[in-house]
Every structure is written in C-alpha cells, then in structure tokens.
C-alpha cells in the first residue's frame, strides 16, 4: 500500500514539474522576429488601403496576423508613450492611413527616417480601426525597416 502511494505521488509530481516547466517556457517565449519571417504579402499603401475599402471582412481574414511587406513613402512620424516610433503612411486616394509601430530592437532606425522617405518595411498586420469622421487606420505591429530611399 505504501509503495503504491509513493509511485502515484511520484507520477503526480513529475506531471506537475513538466507542466510548470512548459508553462514557464511559454511565458518567457519571445515573439517571432519579423526579419526571420517570410512576408505573406508585398503591398503598397494604396493596394492595402483598397483591400480594406473594397471588402473589410475579406481583408481582415486575408491580412490580420500575417507578415506584410510594405513599400511606400512615409507621411509622418510619431512616438508612442514608450518612446517607440510609429511610421504613418497615408493613402491619397482614400481616408485611410497605415500606422506601423517599430519593434523595440528596430526603434533606433526609426530615428533616422524622415517624412518623404521611401521605405520598405515588414510588419505584422494587427487590424483595422474604422472611423468615418477622423479617418481609418490599418495597424502594423512589430515592424522593421528593411531598406530606405531606394529606387
């Protein structure tokens, strides 16, 4: 009886130890680096904005959560509360802009970007905020600048 109880107790402790180690591994896991991820789509500001304007539900299904490579001209630059740069790309044909938040490790490159620079960047599409009065935004997170001012 004692031997059987000890075996059951040992099995329970092993299961708990495996569960705790897996949980800690997942808790401290770093998000995928965008530069190591192949872009699912290569788009311009106009083509991405048009996709959301034409059929928002289809565009959400197609782009959200996927890495997107964006080639466009920076319209303006902002900083968030943490000091990270947000590059803004406006579509002149609609009332939609793309807001690309730079990843922490790529934030230094954002300091050298100026409005009017033609850049190629990659980021994860995180959604679409629609506002008829103020204009709508397509959100890219954990973005990284691949190249600036090229032809």
N, C-alpha and C positions, 0 to 999 in steps of 0.2 A: 504494500500500500504506500509506504513512504517513497520507495523507488519510483513508483508510477507518478506520484505527485511531483517529485523533483523533475522528472522528464517533461511533464506537462508545463511546469513552471519555467523550465529552461527554454522550451519551444516558444512560449509566450514572450519571454524576454528577448529572444532572437528576432521574433516578428516585430516587436516594438523598436528594437535597435535598427533594423532595416528600414522601418517606416520613418523613424526620426532622421536617419542619415539621408534618405531620399528627400524628405521634406526640406532639410537644410540645404541640400544641393540645389533644389528648385528655387528656394527663397533667395539664395545668393547668386543665381544664374544671371549673367549679363545678357542684355538684349543683343540680337544679331547686329553686327556691324554692317552698315549699309554698303560699304565698299566691297565687302566679301559676298554680297548678294547680287545675283544677275537681275537686271531690270526686266520686269514683265512687259513693260510698255515704254516706248520712247516717243514723247509728245512735245508739242509746243503749247504755250499758254492758250492760244486760240483753239486748238483742237481739243484740249482738255475742257475748257470752258464750254465749247459747243456740245460736247458729250453730255455734260450736266444740264445744259439748257434744253437740249432736244428730248432727253429721257432720263430724268434724275434717278429713278429706280434702277434702270438698266446700268447706268454709270456707277451707282453705288455698288451694285453687285460685281461689276467688272473691275473696278479700281481700288475700292477700300480694302486695306490690309495688304496691298501688293506694292512692291517697289516700283517706282516710276522714275524714269529719266526725263528731265525737263530741260529743254533748250529754249532760252528766252532772254529778254532784256529786263534787268532789274528796274522797277519803277521807283521804289523807295525802300528804306531800311528802318527797322525799329529794333528796340531792345525790350525784352520781357523783364519781369521783376527780378529774375535771377541773373540778369546781365547777358543773357544769350541773344544772339542776333536772329531776327526774323526778316527774311528777304521777301519782298512783295512784288509780284508780277501782275500787272493789270492787263485785262483784255480790252482793247479799244472798241471792239465790236459789241460788247455786252457790258453789263453792270456787275461782272464777276472778276474777282481777283484771286490769285493763288498766294497763300501765306506759307512759306517754307521755314520752319524752325530748324536752325542748325543744331546738330548733335554737339554735346559738350566738348568732345575731342576735336571737333572741326570749327569751333567758335572763333579761334584766332584768325582763321582765313576770312571770316566774315568781316573783320575789321578793315581789311584791305579792299572790300567791294564797295563800289560807289554806284549811285543811281545812274543808269545809262550803260552800265557794263553788260556785255553779252556773255552769259554764263551757261554752263552745262552742269546740272546738279542732279543728284539722285536722292529720293526720299520716299518714305512710306506714306501712302495716301491714308489719311485718318478720318476723312469725312467731308461733309458739305454743310455749311451754315447758310441757310437761305433767309434773306431779309430784303423785302421789296423796297423798303424805304432807304436803307443805308447801303445796299449792295450786298451781294452774296460772296462767300469765301469758300474756296477749296483749301483744305488743310493738309499740308505735308509735314510729317514729323521725322525727327532723327535724320535730317538731311545732311548731305555732304557735297561740297563743291568739287567737281571733277576737273573743270577747266574754266578759265576766264578769258574774255576778249580774244576769241579765236575767229577764224573765218571758215 
